Amino acid sequence: MTLFSIAPHARFIPTLAERVLDGTLLGGWDRSDPFWLADVTIILPTRRARLALADAFARRGHGLLPDIRTLGGEVEDEEPFLPPFDAPPLPPAASTLERRLVLSQLVAAWADTAQGRQAFSSPPTAAEILAMAESLGELIDDLATEERSAADIRAIAPEIGSELGAYWQQTLTFLDIALQFWPERLGERGMEDAARLRGMRLDRQADALSHIWGDRPVIAAGSTGSIPATARLLKAITALPRGALVLPGLDTSLTPEGHADLLDPLNNPHGHPQ
């Protein structure tokens, strides 16, 4: 594993371009060929960063660019011959508009039940129903991205017998209905939400890395792997012969004891920037 970091005070994209051009991130890759830069693959978090890095290389007199990709799990980042060769195609993506309309019908139906009328001080308007459906869709995407389920939401707070506990239970009752209904509907139609498909594509890319790039330099830069599927892809990149991971602003002064504390969930590691 080859791990690098660019300090917070340094300009990330220009520094990344310079360290590629001087060979620091290439693991000894031969740079005597005039087309050597085209053999390098660089994976960045966003399309904006990809364009900025291409501009940085161009400003340094390199018109032939490396293969610059994103970590977004985009369809175009998958190779057409992605192994395994007999893997079935991914299901089509469900429409977010259709999901919002379907969930709005579910919200409206629940608001008209005894539990729903108890939860709302007044009947929700059409705009409020659509807004709640949109929020519910965002929750579905967040759960898919973090690879969590409705059971994880229920485990957040136990029954405490207070007014807040009763309201929380009302919320859980509705969430259970919605979070069970939508996946079942997708399953019946052979479809998946875009957020879940993104994770599937990232995992397929991780499985194919060694087949596609072999011993050529592959550099993942700017991501901290906060999404599970992205973290698995970053781990796969570091296992390549010339795989390199460039982290933004890594705390290089952190002691082994401090690092161990961050790995302990009882120490609230989410409060730390790393």
C-alpha positions as CSV (number, residue, x, y, z in Angstrom):
1,M,0.0,0.0,0.0
2,T,1.4,3.4,-1.0
3,L,-0.2,6.2,1.0
4,F,0.4,9.9,0.4
5,S,-1.2,13.1,1.6
6,I,-1.3,16.7,0.4
7,A,-1.3,19.3,3.3
8,P,-4.3,21.5,3.8
9,H,-2.4,24.6,3.0
10,A,-1.2,23.3,-0.4
11,R,-3.3,23.7,-3.6
12,F,-4.5,20.1,-4.0
13,I,-5.0,19.8,-7.8
14,P,-1.7,21.6,-8.9
15,T,0.3,19.7,-6.3
16,L,-1.2,16.4,-7.5
17,A,-0.3,17.2,-11.1
18,E,3.3,18.1,-10.1
19,R,3.7,14.9,-8.1
20,V,2.5,12.8,-11.0
21,L,4.8,14.6,-13.5
22,D,7.9,14.2,-11.3
23,G,7.2,10.5,-10.7
24,T,6.5,10.6,-7.0
25,L,3.1,8.9,-7.3
26,L,4.1,6.4,-10.1
27,G,5.9,3.7,-8.2
28,G,8.9,3.7,-10.5
29,W,6.9,3.7,-13.8
30,D,9.1,4.4,-16.9
31,R,8.7,8.0,-18.0
32,S,11.2,7.9,-20.9
33,D,8.5,7.2,-23.5
34,P,6.9,10.4,-24.8
35,F,3.4,9.0,-24.3
36,W,4.0,7.7,-20.8
37,L,1.4,10.0,-19.2
38,A,-1.4,8.2,-21.1
39,D,-0.6,5.0,-19.2
40,V,-1.5,6.7,-15.9
41,T,-5.1,6.5,-14.4
42,I,-6.2,9.1,-11.9
43,I,-9.5,8.8,-10.1
44,L,-11.0,11.9,-8.4
45,P,-14.1,12.5,-6.3
46,T,-16.0,14.9,-8.7
47,R,-16.2,15.9,-12.4
48,R,-15.2,19.4,-11.4
49,A,-11.9,18.1,-10.0
50,R,-11.4,16.0,-13.2
51,L,-11.7,19.1,-15.4
52,A,-9.4,21.1,-13.1
53,L,-6.7,18.4,-13.2
54,A,-6.9,18.2,-17.0
55,D,-6.4,21.9,-17.1
56,A,-3.5,21.7,-14.7
57,F,-1.7,19.2,-17.0
58,A,-2.4,21.3,-20.0
59,R,-1.0,24.4,-18.3
60,R,2.2,22.4,-17.8
61,G,2.5,21.7,-21.5
62,H,1.0,18.2,-21.6
63,G,-1.6,17.9,-24.3
64,L,-1.8,14.1,-24.0
65,L,-3.6,13.5,-20.7
66,P,-3.8,10.6,-18.3
67,D,-7.0,8.6,-18.0
68,I,-8.9,10.8,-15.5
69,R,-12.0,9.3,-14.0
70,T,-14.4,10.0,-11.0
71,L,-15.3,8.0,-8.0
72,G,-19.0,8.6,-8.6
73,G,-19.8,5.1,-9.9
74,E,-20.7,6.6,-13.3
75,V,-21.8,4.3,-16.1
76,E,-19.1,5.6,-18.5
77,D,-16.4,4.7,-15.9
78,E,-17.2,1.0,-16.4
79,E,-15.2,-0.8,-19.1
80,P,-17.4,-2.5,-21.8
81,F,-15.4,-5.8,-21.1
82,L,-15.6,-5.5,-17.3
83,P,-14.9,-8.9,-15.7
84,P,-16.4,-11.2,-14.9
85,F,-17.4,-11.5,-18.5
86,D,-20.5,-13.5,-17.8
87,A,-21.8,-11.1,-15.1
88,P,-25.5,-10.2,-15.7
89,P,-26.2,-6.6,-16.6
90,L,-27.2,-4.3,-13.8
91,P,-31.0,-3.6,-13.5
92,P,-32.3,-0.3,-14.9
93,A,-32.5,2.7,-12.6
94,A,-35.9,3.7,-11.2
95,S,-37.2,7.2,-11.9
96,T,-36.8,9.6,-9.0
97,L,-40.0,11.4,-10.2
98,E,-41.9,8.1,-10.2
99,R,-40.6,7.3,-6.7
100,R,-41.6,10.7,-5.4
101,L,-45.2,10.4,-6.8
102,V,-45.6,6.8,-5.5
103,L,-44.3,7.8,-2.0
104,S,-46.5,10.9,-2.0
105,Q,-49.5,8.6,-2.5
106,L,-48.3,6.5,0.4
107,V,-47.8,9.6,2.6
108,A,-51.3,10.8,1.7
109,A,-52.9,7.4,2.5
110,W,-51.1,7.2,5.9
111,A,-52.0,10.8,6.8
112,D,-55.7,9.7,6.4
113,T,-55.4,6.9,8.9
114,A,-56.0,7.2,12.7
115,Q,-52.2,7.1,13.3
116,G,-51.6,9.7,10.6
117,R,-54.2,12.1,11.9
118,Q,-52.7,11.8,15.4
119,A,-49.2,12.6,14.0
120,F,-50.3,15.8,12.1
121,S,-51.9,18.8,13.9
122,S,-53.8,19.5,10.6
123,P,-54.2,17.6,7.4
124,P,-51.1,18.1,5.2
125,T,-51.5,20.0,2.0
126,A,-50.5,18.6,-1.4
127,A,-47.2,20.6,-1.3
128,E,-46.4,19.3,2.2
129,I,-47.1,15.7,1.1
130,L,-44.8,16.0,-1.9
131,A,-42.1,17.6,0.3
132,M,-42.4,14.7,2.8
133,A,-42.2,12.2,-0.1
134,E,-39.0,13.9,-1.3
135,S,-37.5,13.7,2.1
136,L,-38.4,10.1,2.3
137,G,-36.7,9.5,-1.0
138,E,-33.6,11.1,0.3
139,L,-33.7,8.9,3.3
140,I,-34.0,5.8,1.0
141,D,-30.9,7.0,-0.9
142,D,-28.9,7.7,2.2
143,L,-29.7,4.2,3.6
144,A,-28.6,2.7,0.3
145,T,-25.4,4.7,0.1
146,E,-24.5,3.9,3.7
147,E,-25.6,0.3,3.2
148,R,-28.0,0.5,6.1
149,S,-31.6,-0.7,6.5
150,A,-34.8,0.3,8.3
151,A,-33.7,-1.9,11.2
152,D,-30.7,0.4,11.8
153,I,-33.1,3.3,12.1
154,R,-35.2,1.5,14.7
155,A,-32.0,0.7,16.7
156,I,-31.2,4.4,17.1
157,A,-33.5,5.1,20.0
158,P,-35.2,2.5,22.2
159,E,-38.7,3.0,23.6
160,I,-38.4,5.4,26.5
161,G,-42.1,5.9,27.4
162,S,-42.0,9.7,27.0
163,E,-43.9,12.0,24.6
164,L,-40.8,12.0,22.4
165,G,-40.7,8.3,22.5
166,A,-44.3,8.0,21.4
167,Y,-43.7,10.4,18.5
168,W,-40.6,8.5,17.5
169,Q,-42.6,5.3,17.4
170,Q,-45.2,6.9,15.1
171,T,-42.3,7.9,12.8
172,L,-40.9,4.4,12.9
173,T,-44.3,2.9,12.1
174,F,-44.6,5.0,8.9
175,L,-40.9,4.5,7.9
176,D,-41.4,0.7,8.2
177,I,-44.3,0.9,5.8
178,A,-42.5,3.1,3.3
179,L,-39.1,1.4,3.4
180,Q,-40.7,-2.0,2.9
181,F,-43.1,-1.0,0.2
182,W,-40.7,0.8,-2.2
183,P,-38.0,-2.0,-2.3
184,E,-40.7,-4.6,-2.9
185,R,-42.1,-2.5,-5.7
186,L,-38.7,-2.2,-7.3
187,G,-38.1,-5.9,-6.9
188,E,-41.4,-6.7,-8.7
189,R,-40.3,-4.5,-11.6
190,G,-36.7,-5.6,-11.7
191,M,-35.3,-2.1,-11.0
192,E,-33.1,-0.4,-8.5
193,D,-32.6,3.1,-7.1
194,A,-29.7,5.0,-8.6
195,A,-27.9,5.2,-5.2
196,R,-27.8,1.4,-4.9
197,L,-26.7,1.0,-8.5
198,R,-23.8,3.4,-7.9
199,G,-22.6,1.1,-5.1
200,M,-22.9,-1.9,-7.4
201,R,-20.9,-0.3,-10.1
202,L,-18.2,0.8,-7.7
203,D,-17.9,-2.8,-6.4
204,R,-17.7,-4.2,-10.0
205,Q,-14.9,-1.7,-10.7
206,A,-13.0,-2.8,-7.6
207,D,-13.3,-6.4,-8.7
208,A,-12.0,-5.6,-12.2
209,L,-9.0,-3.3,-11.3
210,S,-6.2,-5.9,-11.6
211,H,-7.7,-7.2,-14.9
212,I,-8.0,-3.7,-16.5
213,W,-4.8,-1.9,-15.4
214,G,-2.4,-4.6,-14.3
215,D,0.9,-3.0,-13.1
216,R,0.2,0.4,-14.6
217,P,-0.1,3.4,-12.2
218,V,-3.5,4.0,-10.7
219,I,-3.9,6.9,-8.4
220,A,-7.0,7.7,-6.3
221,A,-6.8,11.2,-5.0
222,G,-9.0,13.5,-2.9
223,S,-11.4,11.0,-1.4
224,T,-11.5,9.9,2.2
225,G,-13.7,6.8,1.5
226,S,-16.6,7.9,3.7
227,I,-19.0,5.9,1.5
228,P,-18.6,2.1,2.1
229,A,-18.5,1.2,-1.6
230,T,-15.9,3.9,-2.3
231,A,-13.8,2.7,0.6
232,R,-13.8,-0.8,-0.9
233,L,-12.7,0.6,-4.2
234,L,-9.9,2.7,-2.6
235,K,-8.7,-0.4,-0.7
236,A,-8.6,-2.4,-4.0
237,I,-6.6,0.4,-5.6
238,T,-3.9,0.3,-2.8
239,A,-3.6,-3.5,-3.4
240,L,-2.4,-2.9,-7.1
241,P,1.3,-3.1,-7.8
242,R,1.4,0.6,-8.6
243,G,-1.7,1.7,-6.8
244,A,-1.5,5.0,-4.8
245,L,-3.9,6.7,-2.5
246,V,-3.6,10.5,-2.0
247,L,-5.5,11.7,1.0
248,P,-6.4,15.4,1.6
249,G,-5.0,16.9,4.8
250,L,-4.1,13.7,6.6
251,D,-3.1,14.3,10.2
252,T,0.5,13.0,10.1
253,S,1.1,14.0,13.7
254,L,-1.5,11.5,15.0
255,T,0.0,9.1,17.5
256,P,-0.8,5.3,17.4
257,E,-2.8,5.8,20.6
258,G,-4.8,8.6,19.0
259,H,-5.4,6.5,15.9
260,A,-6.6,3.6,18.1
261,D,-9.0,6.0,19.9
262,L,-10.5,7.1,16.6
263,L,-11.2,3.4,15.7
264,D,-13.2,3.0,18.9
265,P,-16.8,3.9,18.4
266,L,-17.2,4.8,22.1
267,N,-14.9,7.7,21.6
268,N,-17.1,9.4,19.1
269,P,-14.7,9.3,16.1
270,H,-17.3,11.1,13.9
271,G,-16.4,14.3,15.8
272,H,-12.9,14.1,14.4
273,P,-12.2,15.4,10.8
274,Q,-10.4,12.2,10.0
